[in-house]
Amino acid sequence: MSSTESPDTRAVLPVPPAGRGSRVGAGETVRSVTLPGLTMSVRSRTGTRPGLPPALYVHGLGGSSQNWSALMPLLADRVEGEALDLPGFGDSPPPDDGNYTVSGQARAVIRYLDAQGRGPVHLIGNSMGGAVTTRVAAVRPDLVRTLTLISPALPELRVQLSAVPTGLLAVPGVCRLFSHLTRDWTPERRTREVLALCYGDPARVTPDGFTAAAEEYARRLELPYFWEVMQRSARGIVDAYTLGGQHGLWRQAERVLAPTLLVYGGRDRLISFRMARRAAAAFRGSRLLTLPDAGHVAMMEYPEAVARAFRELLDDDATADAGRS
């Protein structure tokens, strides 16, 4: 790991206060998994029949396992789905070592898979979670059956102007300043701003979905470590972008052996649509799904389209397995 990704391990963030957790949808269960120095909340959806292969979903910056609640039921006849709340996000408390680098989050995913004995899994990541799962697939190919990346946060030479404010969260003091400047914003206004940034068309969000998102935002703002986690995680992404050599994310993308599905949205304001071509060239034998009207969270905006592409990936992987046997 480059020194640019070394965390300040002396800073240990507080545990979350007692209170209500995030919403649990119909057919979902949520449990807490504790490992040395690390506790993670895991959202599960049981498959429709026994013996299905496992899948693990990994969210992006500021997200949570709830980001997968629209996609998971569409794939319940093909996989046993679990979605993590990465350390410091959702219902997971901060890690003891305060490490929010991409490598640190990847180690958390690997530790979870090793402890649960769930590998190899169908690994699915969005945004920051796409960078994390790329690293997992590169360094632990034994844990990954297929890899699906939705708007993965891989390094860009020319970042979109609309993505600059998110990147600025990595600058010390900016999160505190933004928190101060927006202290009078209602959860509803904050939610509208987030949806405008992440969705190709925020009007696709139902009234119930908007209400749930606003309630979740209000809940997270009560956490004493919310802005600290956002700042450190944003810094972890920026640091990962600057890494070169074998630790660089593009170099690691070239090392991925698992069949890979790439999903990009034409209206993504955080990850440029033009990165789709470079990603398709970097991940060997990958397939590419482009959704012209989608934004940054295609699995929430167009879950049916993402589910169809994932099913095709699984079908082709099964055919290739049969051909090898």
VEXDREN-2710 file (C-alpha; in Angstrom, 1 decimal):
% VEXDREN-2710
k/r/px/py/pz
1/MET/0.0/0.0/0.0
2/SER/1.3/3.5/-0.8
3/SER/2.0/5.8/2.0
4/THR/-0.7/8.1/0.5
5/GLU/-3.2/5.6/1.7
6/SER/-2.0/5.2/5.3
7/PRO/-4.6/6.2/7.8
8/ASP/-4.2/8.0/11.0
9/THR/-4.7/4.9/13.2
10/ARG/-4.6/6.9/16.4
11/ALA/-8.0/8.6/15.7
12/VAL/-10.8/6.3/16.8
13/LEU/-14.3/7.5/16.0
14/PRO/-17.1/7.0/18.5
15/VAL/-19.6/4.2/18.3
16/PRO/-23.1/5.1/17.1
17/PRO/-25.7/6.1/19.7
18/ALA/-28.5/3.7/20.6
19/GLY/-31.5/4.3/18.5
20/ARG/-33.4/3.2/15.4
21/GLY/-31.5/1.6/12.6
22/SER/-32.2/1.9/8.9
23/ARG/-35.3/0.5/7.2
24/VAL/-35.7/-3.2/6.6
25/GLY/-37.7/-4.0/3.5
26/ALA/-40.2/-6.9/3.0
27/GLY/-38.3/-10.1/2.6
28/GLU/-35.0/-8.7/4.0
29/THR/-33.2/-9.4/7.2
30/VAL/-30.4/-7.4/8.8
31/ARG/-27.8/-8.8/11.2
32/SER/-24.6/-7.6/12.7
33/VAL/-21.3/-9.4/12.1
34/THR/-18.4/-8.7/14.5
35/LEU/-14.8/-9.4/13.7
36/PRO/-11.7/-8.2/15.6
37/GLY/-11.7/-4.4/15.4
38/LEU/-14.6/-4.4/13.0
39/THR/-18.4/-4.7/13.1
40/MET/-20.6/-4.6/9.9
41/SER/-24.3/-4.7/9.3
42/VAL/-25.4/-7.2/6.7
43/ARG/-28.7/-7.0/4.8
44/SER/-29.8/-10.4/3.4
45/ARG/-32.4/-11.7/1.0
46/THR/-32.9/-15.4/0.9
47/GLY/-33.0/-17.0/-2.5
48/THR/-36.2/-18.5/-3.8
49/ARG/-34.8/-22.1/-3.6
50/PRO/-32.0/-23.8/-1.7
51/GLY/-28.5/-24.2/-3.1
52/LEU/-28.2/-20.9/-5.0
53/PRO/-24.7/-19.4/-5.2
54/PRO/-23.9/-16.4/-3.0
55/ALA/-23.7/-12.8/-4.1
56/LEU/-22.3/-9.8/-2.2
57/TYR/-23.4/-6.2/-2.9
58/VAL/-21.1/-3.2/-2.0
59/HIS/-22.4/0.3/-1.9
60/GLY/-20.7/3.6/-2.8
61/LEU/-19.7/6.8/-0.9
62/GLY/-22.5/8.0/1.3
63/GLY/-24.6/5.0/0.5
64/SER/-25.6/1.9/2.4
65/SER/-26.9/-1.7/1.9
66/GLN/-30.3/-0.1/1.2
67/ASN/-29.1/1.0/-2.2
68/TRP/-29.5/-2.6/-3.3
69/SER/-33.1/-3.2/-2.1
70/ALA/-34.6/-2.7/-5.6
71/LEU/-32.1/-5.1/-7.3
72/MET/-31.8/-7.9/-4.8
73/PRO/-35.4/-9.3/-5.1
74/LEU/-35.1/-9.4/-8.9
75/LEU/-32.1/-11.8/-8.6
76/ALA/-33.4/-13.9/-5.7
77/ASP/-34.1/-16.8/-8.0
78/ARG/-30.5/-16.8/-9.1
79/VAL/-28.4/-15.9/-6.0
80/GLU/-28.4/-15.7/-2.3
81/GLY/-27.9/-12.0/-1.8
82/GLU/-26.2/-10.2/1.0
83/ALA/-25.4/-6.4/1.0
84/LEU/-22.8/-4.9/3.4
85/ASP/-22.9/-1.6/5.2
86/LEU/-19.2/-0.7/4.9
87/PRO/-17.5/0.4/8.1
88/GLY/-18.9/3.8/9.1
89/PHE/-21.8/3.7/6.7
90/GLY/-25.4/2.6/7.1
91/ASP/-25.8/0.7/10.4
92/SER/-22.1/-0.2/10.7
93/PRO/-20.0/1.7/13.2
94/PRO/-16.6/3.0/12.4
95/PRO/-13.7/0.6/12.4
96/ASP/-11.3/0.7/15.3
97/ASP/-8.4/1.7/13.1
98/GLY/-10.2/4.6/11.4
99/ASN/-9.2/3.2/8.0
100/TYR/-11.5/4.4/5.2
101/THR/-9.1/4.0/2.3
102/VAL/-10.1/1.9/-0.7
103/SER/-7.6/-0.8/0.4
104/GLY/-9.0/-0.7/4.0
105/GLN/-12.5/-1.2/2.8
106/ALA/-11.4/-4.0/0.5
107/ARG/-9.8/-5.7/3.4
108/ALA/-13.0/-5.4/5.4
109/VAL/-14.9/-7.1/2.5
110/ILE/-12.2/-9.8/2.3
111/ARG/-12.3/-10.4/6.1
112/TYR/-16.0/-10.8/6.0
113/LEU/-15.9/-13.3/3.1
114/ASP/-13.1/-15.3/4.7
115/ALA/-14.9/-15.3/8.1
116/GLN/-18.2/-16.4/6.6
117/GLY/-16.7/-18.9/4.2
118/ARG/-19.0/-17.5/1.4
119/GLY/-16.5/-17.4/-1.5
120/PRO/-16.4/-17.5/-4.4
121/VAL/-19.3/-15.0/-4.6
122/HIS/-20.8/-13.0/-7.4
123/LEU/-19.4/-9.6/-6.3
124/ILE/-21.3/-6.4/-7.2
125/GLY/-20.2/-2.9/-6.5
126/ASN/-21.3/0.7/-7.2
127/SER/-19.1/3.8/-7.3
128/MET/-16.6/3.7/-4.4
129/GLY/-17.9/0.1/-3.9
130/GLY/-16.8/-0.6/-7.5
131/ALA/-13.3/0.5/-6.7
132/VAL/-13.3/-1.6/-3.6
133/THR/-14.6/-4.7/-5.4
134/THR/-12.1/-4.3/-8.2
135/ARG/-9.3/-4.4/-5.6
136/VAL/-10.9/-7.5/-4.0
137/ALA/-11.2/-9.3/-7.3
138/ALA/-7.6/-8.4/-8.2
139/VAL/-5.9/-9.5/-5.0
140/ARG/-8.2/-12.4/-4.0
141/PRO/-9.5/-14.0/-7.2
142/ASP/-10.4/-17.1/-5.2
143/LEU/-13.2/-15.1/-3.6
144/VAL/-14.9/-13.9/-6.8
145/ARG/-16.9/-15.9/-9.2
146/THR/-18.1/-12.9/-11.3
147/LEU/-17.7/-9.1/-10.9
148/THR/-20.4/-6.5/-11.7
149/LEU/-19.4/-2.9/-11.5
150/ILE/-22.0/-0.1/-11.7
151/SER/-20.4/3.3/-12.4
152/PRO/-17.1/2.2/-10.6
153/ALA/-15.0/5.0/-9.2
154/LEU/-11.9/4.3/-11.3
155/PRO/-9.3/7.1/-11.9
156/GLU/-10.2/9.8/-14.4
157/LEU/-7.7/12.2/-15.9
158/ARG/-10.4/14.8/-16.6
159/VAL/-13.0/14.7/-13.8
160/GLN/-16.4/16.1/-14.7
161/LEU/-17.1/19.6/-13.3
162/SER/-20.3/18.3/-11.6
163/ALA/-18.1/15.8/-9.6
164/VAL/-15.7/18.4/-8.2
165/PRO/-17.7/19.3/-5.1
166/THR/-17.8/15.6/-4.1
167/GLY/-14.0/15.4/-4.5
168/LEU/-13.6/18.5/-2.4
169/LEU/-15.0/16.6/0.6
170/ALA/-11.6/15.1/0.8
171/VAL/-10.0/18.5/1.7
172/PRO/-9.6/18.9/5.4
173/GLY/-12.2/21.3/6.8
174/VAL/-14.5/21.3/3.8
175/CYS/-16.9/18.8/5.4
176/ARG/-17.1/20.9/8.5
177/LEU/-17.6/24.1/6.4
178/PHE/-20.3/22.5/4.4
179/SER/-22.0/21.2/7.5
180/HIS/-22.0/24.7/8.9
181/LEU/-23.3/26.3/5.7
182/THR/-26.1/23.8/5.4
183/ARG/-27.1/23.6/9.0
184/ASP/-30.5/25.1/8.2
185/TRP/-31.3/22.7/5.4
186/THR/-34.1/20.3/6.0
187/PRO/-33.6/16.6/5.4
188/GLU/-35.9/17.0/2.4
189/ARG/-33.7/19.6/0.8
190/ARG/-30.6/17.6/1.4
191/THR/-32.3/14.6/-0.2
192/ARG/-33.3/16.6/-3.2
193/GLU/-29.7/17.7/-3.7
194/VAL/-28.4/14.2/-3.4
195/LEU/-31.0/12.8/-5.9
196/ALA/-30.2/15.5/-8.4
197/LEU/-26.6/14.5/-8.3
198/CYS/-27.0/10.8/-8.4
199/TYR/-30.1/10.1/-10.5
200/GLY/-30.4/10.7/-14.2
201/ASP/-34.0/11.7/-13.6
202/PRO/-34.9/12.3/-10.0
203/ALA/-38.6/12.2/-10.9
204/ARG/-38.3/8.4/-11.1
205/VAL/-38.2/8.4/-7.3
206/THR/-41.6/7.6/-5.9
207/PRO/-43.1/9.8/-3.1
208/ASP/-42.6/6.9/-0.6
209/GLY/-39.1/6.4/-1.8
210/PHE/-38.3/10.1/-1.3
211/THR/-39.8/10.0/2.2
212/ALA/-37.7/7.0/3.1
213/ALA/-34.6/8.6/1.7
214/ALA/-35.2/11.8/3.7
215/GLU/-35.8/9.9/6.9
216/GLU/-32.5/7.9/6.4
217/TYR/-30.6/11.1/5.7
218/ALA/-31.9/12.7/8.9
219/ARG/-31.0/9.5/10.8
220/ARG/-27.4/9.6/9.6
221/LEU/-26.9/13.3/10.3
222/GLU/-27.5/12.4/14.0
223/LEU/-24.5/10.1/14.0
224/PRO/-21.5/11.9/15.6
225/TYR/-19.1/10.6/13.0
226/PHE/-21.1/11.2/9.8
227/TRP/-19.1/14.1/8.3
228/GLU/-15.7/12.6/9.5
229/VAL/-16.5/9.3/7.7
230/MET/-17.5/11.2/4.5
231/GLN/-14.3/13.3/4.6
232/ARG/-12.0/10.3/5.2
233/SER/-13.7/8.1/2.7
234/ALA/-13.6/10.8/0.0
235/ARG/-9.9/11.2/0.8
236/GLY/-9.4/7.5/0.4
237/ILE/-10.9/7.7/-3.1
238/VAL/-8.7/10.6/-4.1
239/ASP/-5.6/8.8/-2.7
240/ALA/-6.5/5.6/-4.7
241/TYR/-6.7/7.7/-7.8
242/THR/-3.1/8.9/-7.3
243/LEU/-1.6/5.4/-6.8
244/GLY/0.6/4.1/-9.6
245/GLY/2.3/0.8/-10.2
246/GLN/0.8/-2.5/-9.2
247/HIS/-1.5/-0.8/-6.6
248/GLY/-3.1/1.5/-9.2
249/LEU/-6.7/0.7/-9.8
250/TRP/-6.4/0.5/-13.6
251/ARG/-3.5/-1.9/-13.2
252/GLN/-5.5/-4.0/-10.8
253/ALA/-8.5/-4.0/-13.3
254/GLU/-6.2/-5.7/-15.8
255/ARG/-5.4/-8.4/-13.2
256/VAL/-9.1/-9.3/-12.7
257/LEU/-9.8/-12.9/-13.9
258/ALA/-13.5/-13.1/-13.1
259/PRO/-16.0/-12.5/-15.9
260/THR/-17.0/-8.9/-15.5
261/LEU/-20.1/-6.8/-16.3
262/LEU/-19.7/-3.1/-16.5
263/VAL/-22.7/-0.7/-16.2
264/TYR/-22.5/3.0/-17.1
265/GLY/-25.2/5.7/-17.2
266/GLY/-25.3/8.3/-19.9
267/ARG/-26.4/11.0/-17.4
268/ASP/-23.9/10.1/-14.6
269/ARG/-22.7/13.4/-13.1
270/LEU/-20.1/11.7/-10.9
271/ILE/-18.4/9.1/-13.2
272/SER/-18.0/10.2/-16.8
273/PHE/-19.8/8.0/-19.4
274/ARG/-16.7/8.2/-21.5
275/MET/-14.9/6.0/-19.0
276/ALA/-17.0/3.0/-20.2
277/ARG/-14.7/2.4/-23.2
278/ARG/-11.5/2.5/-21.1
279/ALA/-13.0/0.1/-18.5
280/ALA/-14.2/-2.3/-21.2
281/ALA/-10.6/-2.5/-22.5
282/ALA/-9.1/-2.9/-19.1
283/PHE/-11.2/-5.7/-17.8
284/ARG/-10.4/-8.7/-19.9
285/GLY/-13.3/-10.3/-21.7
286/SER/-15.8/-7.9/-20.1
287/ARG/-19.3/-7.0/-21.3
288/LEU/-20.7/-3.5/-21.2
289/LEU/-24.2/-2.3/-20.5
290/THR/-24.8/1.4/-21.2
291/LEU/-28.0/3.0/-20.1
292/PRO/-28.3/6.5/-21.8
293/ASP/-30.9/7.8/-19.3
294/ALA/-29.4/6.5/-16.1
295/GLY/-27.3/8.4/-13.7
296/HIS/-24.9/7.2/-11.0
297/VAL/-27.0/4.5/-9.4
298/ALA/-28.4/2.4/-12.2
299/MET/-29.3/-0.4/-9.9
300/MET/-31.8/2.0/-8.2
301/GLU/-33.0/3.7/-11.3
302/TYR/-33.2/0.8/-13.8
303/PRO/-33.0/-2.4/-11.7
304/GLU/-34.8/-4.5/-14.3
305/ALA/-32.2/-3.7/-16.9
306/VAL/-29.3/-4.3/-14.6
307/ALA/-30.9/-7.6/-13.5
308/ARG/-31.3/-8.8/-17.1
309/ALA/-27.6/-8.1/-17.8
310/PHE/-26.5/-9.8/-14.7
311/ARG/-28.6/-12.9/-15.6
312/GLU/-26.9/-13.0/-19.0
313/LEU/-23.5/-12.8/-17.2
314/LEU/-24.5/-15.8/-15.0
315/ASP/-25.8/-17.8/-18.0
316/ASP/-22.7/-17.3/-20.0
317/ASP/-20.5/-18.1/-17.0
318/ALA/-22.5/-21.4/-16.5
319/THR/-22.1/-22.2/-20.2
320/ALA/-18.3/-21.6/-20.0
321/ASP/-18.1/-23.9/-17.0
322/ALA/-20.0/-26.6/-18.8
323/GLY/-17.6/-26.3/-21.7
324/ARG/-14.6/-26.7/-19.4
325/SER/-15.9/-29.8/-17.7
END
